[in-house]
Amino acid sequence: MDKRSNSKRPGRQFMLGMSLPEILAAVLIGMIGMIVIMQVYATSEERKRTTTGTSDAQVNGNLAMFTLENSIRSAGFGMVSNNNNMLGCNTLAYNTNRGDFTILMAPLVITAGAAGAPDSITVIAGSSPTVVEGSKFVAGAATGADFPLKNAAGFLAGDLVVASEAGLNCSLAEITGFDAAAINTIKHAVATSYSYVDTANNPVTVTSSYNKGGGSGVTYSANALLYTLGRSPSMVTFQVANDKLQTNTVIPYVAAPTADIGDGIVQLKALYGKDTDGDNVVDTWNTTLPADATQWLQVRAVRIALLARSAKFEKTAVTPDCVVTGTPSDTKPPMLYWHNGATPVCFTMTNLTGGASATENDWHHYRYRVYETVVPLRNMIWSN
């Protein structure tokens, strides 16, 4: 019997590959890498959103300030003259679609917000290319009657005009034509179709909408004056509502007058700049409404400040309280105050949730930008 050697048998073969501990170690390393990547991504995304939100606040603030400043520069156009009894006059007005309303005939009116709430600014500007001075009446005019003028040169069909007399309310009317027999007598008929040629030589036919049946209720004497605001004057109120800067159009009448012109605007503050000593330099800043034409002529500029807020909510409080300690350099942080003249004044901040307790002060979790400027009222300056 043959004997075979076991030495020639093949040796035991072991399986090759990763063991369970090695797999678990690889999974752990991969998870750590994913966590690091997600943290880096989250941090990068957070910073990007913060940068984008701050950039949006800067853009919104700039656009809102530009729009507001551009409108204010035209305030008082065609309204200020040597005969200033129209300036500051309480003016009775009417529109077919709106009914009765009242206008303070002034270039710019600041309505201060209560308890630090945003102010509102109403800007009025005429559009007449012809006259600024008021034309004198030659006889009295009962309420609703035609206006008999000494000289009607410069008045055009379609103009909105203001009748003014010391001690009486002013009244707004729309010129519908001129008396054929007395060319200096101005008609302002109710709901009447009339035609004129515009500045581009195009024929225009409209129906009067600013003349009230029976008149304004004011009877004028021969001492009255008539001013023209042109065919397309404007009266616009700028206000902050729902964290937006909005315009409310009074003249020309708009069925839906409110329009948004700037998102993320949470505060608007304004001051009259007055020259009270007659040296042509503004020496007083306040929100006190001038009482008469003489005081209105002291108004030479307006200071406006806007506070824009980023839409990005930060997890931690990033904006501390504003504390005024005396001078602008001592005020911390500088972004939350504006200048009441030379004095720094903190903006009154409001919570988005409307809460009053310290735990609900969520306004601290947003970033802000302040825009502040002084706008000269050039039409007031040039008239003096």
Secondary structure, 3 states (H helix, E strand, C coil): CCCCCHHHCCCCCCCCCCCHHHHHHHHHHHHHHHHHHHHHHHHHHHHHHHHHHHHHHHHHHHHHHHHHHHHHHCCCCCCCCCCCCCCCEEEEEEECCCEEEEEEECCEEEECCHHHCCCEEEEEECCCCCCCCCEEECCCECCCCCEEECCCCCCCCCCEEEEECCCCCEEEEECCEECCCCCCEEECCCCCEEEEECCCCCEEEEECCCCCCCCCCCCECCCCEEEECCCCCEEEEEEEECCEEEEEEEECCCCCCEEEEEECEEEEEEEEEECCCCCCCCCEEECCCCCCHHHHCCEEEEEEEEEEECCCCCCCCCCCCCECCCCHHHCECHHHEEEECCEEEECCCCCCCCCCCHHHCHHHHCCEEEEEEEEECHHHHHCC
